Amino acid sequence: MSEFFAAARDALRSLPGEASAFACDLDGRELFCERADELFPAASVIKLPLVMALYADAARGHIDLEERLPVGDRIDGSGVLRHLRDVETSSLRDLAMLAIIVSDNTATNRLIERFGIARVNERMREWGCPHSLLARAMFDFEAAKRGHENVMTARETAALLLRLMRGECEGRAASDAVLALLAQCQDRSMLRRYLPHGAKVAHKTGTLDESRNDAGIITGEPTIVVAGFTRRLRDTEAAVSWLGVLGWCAYRAAGHEGAPLPPELVRTA
């Protein structure tokens, strides 16, 4: 099935930056691999293990998803809470929802403060992802200056998604709850860029000045898990187009025909 990813492999040759990718089926069989074990800036894809860890600990009874927190300081960037001045508190469940479906940075920071960076990283180690790391809150530029960066590998990110599909985020119910959030992600600009609106994709995107990332599950026969990260970009539009090609390849590998890629993205001999 690796032949389905020829277009993504070809498009890498002209990408103005660096990229990492990993795609596999639900048995973990590798379909596409590009620098999959290198650490890349995670951007908001780091919200995936954060929310997984939250739901896993809630399933153990260590934390209550109905607990309400003050919204607190509003954070710039993506999300809606920074615009909602009359919202004073929110449940952990709703903060997790906002962190995933609209990548809300304020919601994410409240979860990190309540749950703890160390616990998220402990969970990732338990789940066989020792290299990926939550190191700081969103928009913490002082921590970034000190070299504290949230990083992930494409292979480990795919492993987290596989864990959800297998019901291994502390059980089937917790896993399905996180999958339901990922299925509502509203960002269509990357993996879903060239897919039909009816395509079933559960995913989480991430954006930094020089990075565009996306990782998700594309339902089909077979279902495909795919993660793509970029860094040191000189053209972010080229990066989202490449991620779109990666998603299009994964969609075809999942047994769907799909529409042709735009002509400008098809290499000619």
Residue pairs with C-beta under 8 A, 6 or more apart in sequence:
1 25
1 31
1 253
2 30
2 31
2 32
4 31
4 249
4 250
4 252
4 253
5 23
5 31
5 32
5 246
5 249
5 250
5 253
6 249
7 245
7 248
7 249
7 261
7 265
7 266
7 267
8 21
8 32
8 242
8 245
8 246
8 249
9 32
9 34
10 267
11 241
11 242
11 245
11 265
11 267
12 19
12 34
12 242
14 238
15 230
15 238
15 239
15 242
16 233
16 234
16 235
16 238
16 239
17 210
17 230
17 231
17 232
17 233
17 234
17 235
17 238
17 239
18 35
18 40
18 230
18 231
18 232
19 34
19 35
19 228
19 229
19 230
19 231
19 239
19 242
20 34
20 35
20 36
20 38
20 40
20 153
20 154
20 228
20 229
20 230
21 32
21 33
21 34
21 35
21 36
21 154
21 226
21 227
21 228
21 229
21 246
22 30
22 32
22 33
22 34
22 36
22 154
22 155
22 157
22 158
22 226
22 227
23 30
23 31
23 32
23 33
23 158
23 224
23 225
23 226
23 227
23 246
23 249
23 250
23 253
24 30
24 31
24 158
24 162
24 224
24 225
25 31
25 222
25 223
25 224
25 225
26 162
26 165
26 166
26 222
26 223
26 225
28 162
31 224
31 253
32 226
32 246
32 249
33 155
34 154
35 154
36 153
36 154
36 155
36 158
37 131
37 153
37 154
37 155
38 153
39 131
39 132
39 133
39 151
39 152
39 153
40 151
40 152
40 153
40 154
40 211
40 213
40 229
40 230
40 231
41 149
41 150
41 151
41 208
41 210
41 211
41 213
41 229
41 231
42 132
42 150
42 151
42 152
42 206
42 213
42 229
43 150
43 206
43 207
43 208
43 211
43 212
43 213
44 78
44 103
44 105
44 108
44 138
44 204
44 205
44 206
44 207
44 213
45 152
45 157
45 204
45 205
45 206
45 213
45 214
45 215
45 227
45 229
46 132
46 134
46 150
46 152
46 206
47 99
47 100
47 103
47 108
47 204
47 206
48 100
48 157
48 160
48 161
48 182
48 204
48 215
49 120
49 123
49 124
49 127
49 129
49 132
49 134
49 152
49 160
50 99
50 108
50 111
50 112
50 115
50 120
50 134
51 96
51 99
51 100
51 111
51 178
51 181
52 123
52 160
52 163
52 164
52 169
52 178
53 115
53 119
53 120
53 123
53 124
54 63
54 65
54 92
54 96
54 111
54 115
55 65
55 96
55 169
55 170
55 174
55 177
55 178
56 123
56 169
56 170
56 174
57 63
57 115
57 119
57 123
57 170
58 64
58 65
58 92
58 174
59 169
59 170
59 171
59 173
59 174
60 170
63 92
63 115
64 92
65 91
65 92
65 93
65 96
66 91
66 92
66 93
67 91
67 92
67 114
68 89
68 90
68 91
68 92
69 89
69 90
69 91
69 92
69 95
69 110
69 114
70 88
70 89
70 110
71 81
71 84
71 87
71 88
71 89
71 90
71 106
71 110
72 106
72 109
72 110
72 113
73 106
73 109
74 81
74 82
74 106
75 82
75 105
75 106
75 108
75 109
75 138
75 139
76 82
76 105
76 139
77 105
77 138
77 139
78 102
78 103
78 104
78 105
78 207
79 98
79 102
79 103
79 104
79 105
79 106
79 107
79 108
80 98
80 102
80 104
81 87
81 90
81 98
81 104
81 106
81 107
82 105
82 106
90 98
90 107
90 110
92 111
92 114
94 107
95 104
95 107
95 108
95 110
95 111
96 107
96 111
96 181
97 181
97 184
98 104
98 107
99 107
99 108
99 111
100 181
100 182
100 184
100 185
100 204
101 181
101 184
101 185
101 186
102 186
103 187
103 204
103 205
103 206
105 138
105 139
108 137
108 138
109 137
109 138
109 139
112 120
112 134
112 137
112 138
113 137
117 134
117 135
117 136
120 134
121 133
121 134
124 130
124 132
124 133
124 134
124 156
124 160
127 159
127 160
127 163
128 156
128 159
129 153
129 156
129 159
129 160
131 151
131 153
131 156
132 151
132 152
132 153
132 156
132 157
133 150
133 151
133 152
134 150
135 143
135 148
135 149
135 150
135 151
136 143
136 144
136 148
136 149
136 150
137 143
140 148
152 229
154 215
154 227
154 228
154 229
155 227
157 215
157 227
157 229
158 215
158 225
158 226
158 227
161 215
161 216
161 217
161 225
161 227
162 225
163 169
163 175
164 175
164 178
164 179
164 182
164 217
165 175
165 179
165 217
165 223
165 225
166 175
167 175
167 176
168 175
169 175
169 178
179 202
179 217
182 202
182 203
182 204
182 216
182 217
183 200
183 201
183 202
185 201
185 202
185 203
185 204
185 205
185 216
187 205
187 214
189 205
189 240
189 244
190 205
190 212
190 213
190 214
190 228
190 240
190 243
190 244
190 247
191 201
191 203
191 205
191 214
191 215
191 216
191 218
191 226
191 228
191 243
191 244
191 246
191 247
191 250
192 199
192 201
192 203
192 244
192 247
193 240
193 241
193 243
193 244
193 247
193 248
194 244
194 245
194 247
194 248
194 258
194 259
194 261
194 262
195 201
195 247
195 248
195 251
195 258
196 258
196 259
199 218
199 251
199 256
200 218
200 219
200 220
201 216
201 217
201 218
201 219
201 247
202 216
202 217
202 219
203 214
203 215
203 216
203 217
204 214
204 215
204 216
205 212
205 213
205 214
206 212
206 213
206 214
207 213
210 231
210 232
210 233
210 236
211 229
211 230
211 231
211 233
211 239
212 230
212 233
212 236
212 239
212 240
212 243
213 227
213 228
213 229
213 230
213 243
214 227
214 228
214 243
214 247
215 226
215 227
215 228
216 225
216 226
216 227
216 247
217 223
217 224
217 225
218 224
218 225
218 226
218 247
218 250
218 251
218 254
219 254
220 251
220 253
220 254
220 255
220 256
221 254
221 255
222 253
222 254
222 255
223 254
224 250
224 251
224 253
224 254
226 246
226 247
226 250
228 242
228 243
228 246
230 239
230 242
230 243
233 239
241 265
244 265
245 261
245 265
248 258
248 261
251 258
252 258
260 266
